[in-house]
Amino acid sequence: QVQLVESGGGLVQPGGSLRLSCAASGSIFSINAMGWYRQAPGKQRELVAVITSGGSTNYADSVKGRFTISRDNAKRTVYLQMNSLKPEDTAVYYCRFVGSSGYVYWGQGTLVTVSS
């Protein structure tokens, strides 16, 4: 049984920073892509950032220059450093791992609220 456990969400003022973490537990031995998605109220889930096993990254245009994704393979953990946060970044953030078999795993979501 593989579980992805997210942490780091919360309430932050506009212009502030947060760091999200997502760690995998259970029998997952090789992870290809790791990514972060988000879903705001009334909107569809969207890609925020993704990092491949080789370290290549891709970001949504709306977060480029503000967010940084990174991974620690030994810890089976992906991070999302979020700076210069805006109210429109408010959403539930989900991590997503793709195993070497192609199976997709999702975290339970962590709420990020950007408000003064």
PAPA-177582 format. One record per atom (N, C-alpha, C, O): x, y, z; atom name; residue in one letter. Coordinates in steps of 0.1 Angstrom, whole numbers. Layout:
N
    px    py    pz site code
     X     Y     Z   CA    A
...
END
This chain:
116
    px    py    pz site code
     8   -12     0    N    Q
     0     0     0   CA    Q
     9    12     0    C    Q
    17    15     9    O    Q
     7    20   -10    N    V
    15    33   -11   CA    V
     7    44    -7    C    V
    -5    46   -11    O    V
    13    53     1    N    Q
     6    65     5   CA    Q
    15    77     3    C    Q
    27    76     5    O    Q
     9    88    -2    N    L
    16   101    -3   CA    L
    11   110     8    C    L
    -1   112     9    O    L
    20   115    16    N    V
    16   124    27   CA    V
    21   138    25    C    V
    33   139    24    O    V
    12   147    24    N    E
    16   161    22   CA    E
    16   169    35    C    E
     9   166    44    O    E
    24   179    35    N    S
    24   188    46   CA    S
    29   202    41    C    S
    35   204    31    O    S
    27   212    50    N    G
    32   225    47   CA    G
    22   236    43    C    G
    25   247    42    O    G
     9   231    41    N    G
    -1   241    37   CA    G
    -5   250    49    C    G
    -1   248    60    O    G
   -13   260    46    N    G
   -17   269    56   CA    G
   -22   283    51    C    G
   -24   284    39    O    G
   -23   292    60    N    L
   -27   306    57   CA    L
   -15   315    56    C    L
    -6   315    66    O    L
   -14   322    46    N    V
    -2   331    44   CA    V
    -7   344    38    C    V
   -17   344    30    O    V
    -1   355    41    N    Q
    -5   368    35   CA    Q
     1   370    21    C    Q
    11   363    18    O    Q
    -5   378    13    N    P
     0   380     0   CA    P
    14   385     0    C    P
    18   393     9    O    P
    23   379    -9    N    G
    37   382    -9   CA    G
    45   373     0    C    G
    57   373     0    O    G
    38   365     8    N    G
    45   355    17   CA    G
    50   343    10    C    G
    48   341    -3    O    G
    55   334    18    N    S
    61   321    12   CA    S
    56   309    20    C    S
    53   310    32    O    S
    55   298    13    N    L
    52   285    20   CA    L
    61   274    13    C    L
    64   276     1    O    L
    63   264    20    N    R
    70   252    14   CA    R
    62   240    16    C    R
    59   236    28    O    R
    58   233     6    N    L
    50   221     6   CA    L
    60   209     5    C    L
    70   210    -2    O    L
    56   198    12    N    S
    64   186    11   CA    S
    54   174     8    C    S
    43   175    13    O    S
    59   164     1    N    C
    51   152    -1   CA    C
    60   140    -1    C    C
    69   139    -9    O    C
    58   131     9    N    A
    66   120    10   CA    A
    58   107     8    C    A
    47   106    11    O    A
    65    98     1    N    A
    58    85    -2   CA    A
    62    74     8    C    A
    74    74    13    O    A
    53    66    12    N    S
    55    55    21   CA    S
    49    43    15    C    S
    40    43     7    O    S
    55    31    19    N    G
    50    19    13   CA    G
    59    14     2    C    G
    70    18     0    O    G
    54     4    -5    N    S
    62    -3   -15   CA    S
    62     4   -29    C    S
    55     0   -38    O    S
    69    15   -30    N    I
    72    21   -42   CA    I
    87    23   -44    C    I
    93    31   -36    O    I
    93    16   -53    N    F
   107    15   -53   CA    F
   114    25   -63    C    F
   125    29   -61    O    F
   106    28   -73    N    S
   112    37   -83   CA    S
   101    47   -88    C    S
    90    43   -91    O    S
   104    59   -87    N    I
    95    70   -90   CA    I
   100    77  -102    C    I
   111    82  -102    O    I
    92    78  -112    N    N
    95    86  -124   CA    N
    92   101  -121    C    N
    99   108  -114    O    N
    81   106  -126    N    A
    78   120  -124   CA    A
    71   122  -111    C    A
    64   114  -106    O    A
    75   134  -105    N    M
    68   138   -93   CA    M
    62   152   -97    C    M
    69   160  -103    O    M
    51   155   -92    N    G
    45   168   -95   CA    G
    35   173   -85    C    G
    31   166   -76    O    G
    32   186   -87    N    W
    22   192   -79   CA    W
    10   198   -88    C    W
    13   203   -98    O    W
    -2   196   -83    N    Y
   -13   201   -90   CA    Y
   -21   209   -79    C    Y
   -19   208   -67    O    Y
   -31   217   -84    N    R
   -39   224   -75   CA    R
   -53   225   -81    C    R
   -55   225   -93    O    R
   -62   227   -71    N    Q
   -76   229   -75   CA    Q
   -83   240   -66    C    Q
   -84   238   -54    O    Q
   -86   250   -73    N    A
   -93   261   -66   CA    A
  -108   259   -66    C    A
  -113   251   -74    O    A
  -115   265   -57    N    P
  -130   263   -56   CA    P
  -136   266   -70    C    P
  -134   277   -75    O    P
  -144   257   -74    N    G
  -152   259   -87   CA    G
  -144   258   -99    C    G
  -149   260  -110    O    G
  -131   253   -98    N    K
  -122   252  -110   CA    K
  -117   238  -111    C    K
  -118   230  -102    O    K
  -112   235  -123    N    Q
  -106   221  -125   CA    Q
   -92   221  -119    C    Q
   -86   231  -117    O    Q
   -88   209  -116    N    R
   -75   206  -112   CA    R
   -65   210  -123    C    R
   -67   206  -134    O    R
   -54   216  -119    N    E
   -44   221  -129   CA    E
   -30   217  -125    C    E
   -27   216  -113    O    E
   -22   215  -135    N    L
    -8   213  -132   CA    L
    -1   226  -127    C    L
    -3   236  -132    O    L
     7   224  -116    N    V
    15   235  -111   CA    V
    29   234  -115    C    V
    35   243  -121    O    V
    35   222  -112    N    A
    49   220  -116   CA    A
    52   205  -116    C    A
    45   197  -109    O    A
    61   201  -124    N    V
    65   186  -124   CA    V
    80   185  -125    C    V
    87   194  -131    O    V
    86   175  -120    N    I
   100   172  -121   CA    I
   102   157  -124    C    I
    96   149  -118    O    I
   110   155  -134    N    T
   113   141  -139   CA    T
   124   135  -130    C    T
   130   141  -122    O    T
   126   122  -133    N    S
   136   115  -125   CA    S
   150   120  -129    C    S
   159   119  -121    O    S
   151   126  -140    N    G
   164   132  -144   CA    G
   166   146  -140    C    G
   176   152  -142    O    G
   156   152  -133    N    G
   157   165  -128   CA    G
   151   176  -137    C    G
   152   188  -133    O    G
   146   173  -148    N    S
   140   183  -157   CA    S
   127   188  -150    C    S
   119   180  -144    O    S
   124   201  -152    N    T
   113   207  -145   CA    T
   104   214  -156    C    T
   108   218  -166    O    T
    91   215  -152    N    N
    82   222  -160   CA    N
    72   229  -151    C    N
    67   223  -141    O    N
    68   242  -154    N    Y
    60   249  -146   CA    Y
    48   255  -153    C    Y
    49   258  -165    O    Y
    37   257  -146    N    A
    26   265  -152   CA    A
    31   279  -154    C    A
    38   284  -146    O    A
    26   286  -164    N    D
    30   300  -167   CA    D
    27   309  -155    C    D
    34   318  -152    O    D
    16   306  -148    N    S
    12   314  -137   CA    S
    21   314  -125    C    S
    20   323  -116    O    S
    30   304  -124    N    V
    38   303  -112   CA    V
    53   304  -116    C    V
    62   304  -107    O    V
    56   305  -128    N    K
    70   306  -132   CA    K
    77   318  -126    C    K
    72   329  -125    O    K
    89   316  -120    N    G
    96   326  -114   CA    G
    93   328   -99    C    G
   100   335   -92    O    G
    82   322   -95    N    R
    78   323   -81   CA    R
    79   310   -73    C    R
    82   309   -61    O    R
    76   299   -80    N    F
    76   285   -74   CA    F
    88   277   -79    C    F
    92   279   -90    O    F
    93   269   -70    N    T
   104   260   -74   CA    T
   101   246   -69    C    T
    98   244   -57    O    T
   101   236   -78    N    I
    99   222   -74   CA    I
   113   215   -73    C    I
   122   218   -81    O    I
   114   206   -63    N    S
   126   199   -62   CA    S
   123   185   -56    C    S
   112   183   -51    O    S
   132   176   -57    N    R
   130   162   -52   CA    R
   142   157   -45    C    R
   153   160   -48    O    R
   139   148   -35    N    D
   150   141   -28   CA    D
   146   126   -30    C    D
   137   121   -24    O    D
   153   119   -39    N    N
   150   106   -43   CA    N
   152    96   -31    C    N
   144    87   -29    O    N
   162    99   -23    N    A
   165    90   -12   CA    A
   154    90    -2    C    A
   151    80     5    O    A
   148   102     0    N    K
   137   103     9   CA    K
   123   101     2    C    K
   113   102     9    O    K
   123    99   -11    N    R
   111    97   -18   CA    R
   101   109   -16    C    R
    90   107   -13    O    R
   107   121   -17    N    T
   100   133   -13   CA    T
   101   143   -24    C    T
   112   145   -30    O    T
    90   150   -26    N    V
    90   162   -35   CA    V
    86   174   -27    C    V
    78   174   -18    O    V
    92   185   -31    N    Y
    90   198   -24   CA    Y
    85   208   -34    C    Y
    87   208   -46    O    Y
    77   218   -29    N    L
    73   229   -37   CA    L
    75   242   -29    C    L
    68   245   -19    O    L
    85   250   -32    N    Q
    88   262   -26   CA    Q
    80   273   -33    C    Q
    81   275   -45    O    Q
    71   280   -26    N    M
    62   290   -32   CA    M
    65   303   -26    C    M
    64   305   -14    O    M
    70   312   -34    N    N
    73   326   -30   CA    N
    64   336   -37    C    N
    57   333   -46    O    N
    64   348   -31    N    S
    55   359   -37   CA    S
    41   354   -40    C    S
    35   356   -50    O    S
    35   348   -30    N    L
    22   342   -31   CA    L
    11   353   -34    C    L
    12   364   -28    O    L
     2   349   -42    N    K
    -9   358   -45   CA    K
   -23   352   -41    C    K
   -23   339   -40    O    K
   -33   360   -39    N    P
   -46   354   -36   CA    P
   -51   343   -45    C    P
   -57   334   -42    O    P
   -47   345   -58    N    E
   -52   335   -68   CA    E
   -44   322   -67    C    E
   -47   313   -75    O    E
   -34   321   -59    N    D
   -28   308   -56   CA    D
   -35   300   -46    C    D
   -32   288   -44    O    D
   -46   306   -40    N    T
   -54   298   -30   CA    T
   -60   286   -37    C    T
   -67   287   -47    O    T
   -58   274   -31    N    A
   -63   262   -37   CA    A
   -59   250   -28    C    A
   -51   252   -18    O    A
   -64   239   -31    N    V
   -60   226   -25   CA    V
   -49   221   -34    C    V
   -51   220   -46    O    V
   -37   219   -28    N    Y
   -25   214   -36   CA    Y
   -24   199   -34    C    Y
   -24   194   -23    O    Y
   -22   192   -45    N    Y
   -21   177   -45   CA    Y
    -7   174   -51    C    Y
    -3   179   -61    O    Y
    -1   164   -45    N    C
    11   159   -51   CA    C
     7   146   -59    C    C
    -3   139   -56    O    C
    15   143   -69    N    R
    13   132   -78   CA    R
    26   125   -82    C    R
    35   132   -87    O    R
    27   112   -79    N    F
    38   105   -83   CA    F
    35    95   -94    C    F
    24    89   -94    O    F
    44    93  -103    N    V
    42    83  -114   CA    V
    53    72  -111    C    V
    65    75  -113    O    V
    49    60  -108    N    G
    58    49  -106   CA    G
    64    44  -119    C    G
    60    48  -129    O    G
    75    36  -117    N    S
    81    31  -129   CA    S
    72    22  -137    C    S
    74    20  -149    O    S
    62    16  -131    N    S
    52     8  -138   CA    S
    42    16  -146    C    S
    34    11  -154    O    S
    42    29  -143    N    G
    32    38  -149   CA    G
    20    41  -140    C    G
    12    49  -144    O    G
    20    34  -129    N    Y
     9    37  -120   CA    Y
    10    50  -114    C    Y
    21    55  -111    O    Y
    -2    57  -112    N    V
    -2    71  -107   CA    V
    -7    71   -92    C    V
   -18    65   -89    O    V
     0    78   -84    N    Y
    -4    79   -70   CA    Y
    -7    94   -67    C    Y
     0   103   -72    O    Y
   -17    96   -59    N    W
   -21   110   -55   CA    W
   -21   112   -40    C    W
   -24   102   -33    O    W
   -17   123   -36    N    G
   -18   127   -22   CA    G
   -32   131   -18    C    G
   -41   132   -27    O    G
   -34   134    -5    N    Q
   -48   137    -1   CA    Q
   -51   152    -2    C    Q
   -63   155    -1    O    Q
   -41   160    -5    N    G
   -43   174    -7   CA    G
   -40   182     6    C    G
   -43   177    17    O    G
   -35   194     4    N    T
   -32   203    15   CA    T
   -37   217    11    C    T
   -34   221    -1    O    T
   -44   224    20    N    L
   -50   236    16   CA    L
   -40   248    18    C    L
   -34   249    28    O    L
   -39   256     8    N    V
   -31   268     8   CA    V
   -41   280     7    C    V
   -48   281    -3    O    V
   -41   289    16    N    T
   -49   301    16   CA    T
   -40   313    16    C    T
   -33   315    26    O    T
   -42   322     6    N    V
   -34   334     6   CA    V
   -44   345     7    C    V
   -52   348    -1    O    V
   -43   352    19    N    S
   -53   362    22   CA    S
   -47   371    33    C    S
   -39   367    41    O    S
   -51   384    32    N    S
   -47   393    43   CA    S
   -57   394    54    C    S
   -56   402    63    O    S
END
